[in-house]
């Protein structure tokens, strides 16, 4: 559920009698809004059905205002050939249970409703996070690489459940084809994730002995990729991301932020303790994605002629512009005064020091 920049308005073009009717969930904002606008201008698409809990401003589409978790969703899909599901909650501030309910139940409802309405194809957007991030990952990862993310309460756990749903859809709903699309770390207007908050920190965390490789995906490139997936009928899994990757030195130069290095055991152990104490919004496994590579190869899209407009350096600059003036420590948003203190001590050191103080206080009370 992301924000977005205004989409240019214009005359609604006449529709052709041929071509698919495409529904887009989450069409009022973010990548969903961008995709709906692109499809509305695509002569090969007969009609665009925009689905969201609130009406958006994309012209030339048919709005159907509804919650994607509504069991009656199938009644809104009676004329649809393809549905692209982009109504996802990603903010670290959301309660993990509420976020998972929205994400997983939403995907389940979309797939079930699509099958009931005899929609031919569903496209589910997850994330390249499902591959997991680790020091032994190939760079880049093949689209068919195993999914090694941990099935826990993190956002990656949500994506894994959606992937399981997609994998089993063929057996449950034999008339429905399901394609999964896995973008790299998203950036763009309104995007707020554990990854974007990493770059809101006064200093950037670095794990001793690791060789991070950063890859991004601007939501405009994601929308363009999904348009290709829909119109070219690409089978999945489909990875999406900027070409290549950025190393630590390039990231430091672009962001203007210094790194702070700690041993892996200390970093992840203390991060998990902070999470258990309720001081940070995300489990320690989320830090793997800022410490280790999870770069993907968009081979299927590339073969279909898709090419990203943004490179990694430009995407990172966009991210820095979007997060300017915001401050986060280990994923938790803080005020200016707290950020100043964190800058003086180092974001990770401040967090670890807080946890250590709590531990000492507990020992004194015993």
Secondary structure, DSSP 4 states (H G I P E B T S, - for coil): ----PPPPP-PPPPPPSSSEEEEEETTTSHHHHHHHHHHHT-TTEEEEEEEESS----TTSEEEE--TT-GGGGGG-TT-SEEEE------TTS-HHHHHIIIIIHHHHHHHHHHHTT-SEEEEE--GGGG---TT--SSBPTT-------SSSHHHHHHHHHHHHHHHHHH-TT-EEEEEEESEEESTT---HHHHHTTSSSEEEETT----B-EEEHHHHHHHHHHHHHHT--S-EEE--SS-B-HHHHHHHH---EEEE-HHHHHHHHHHHHHTTSSSS-GGGGHHHHS---B--HHHHHTT---SS-HHHHHHHHHHHHTT--EETTEE--HHHHHHHHHH-HHHHHHHHHHHHHHHHHHH-
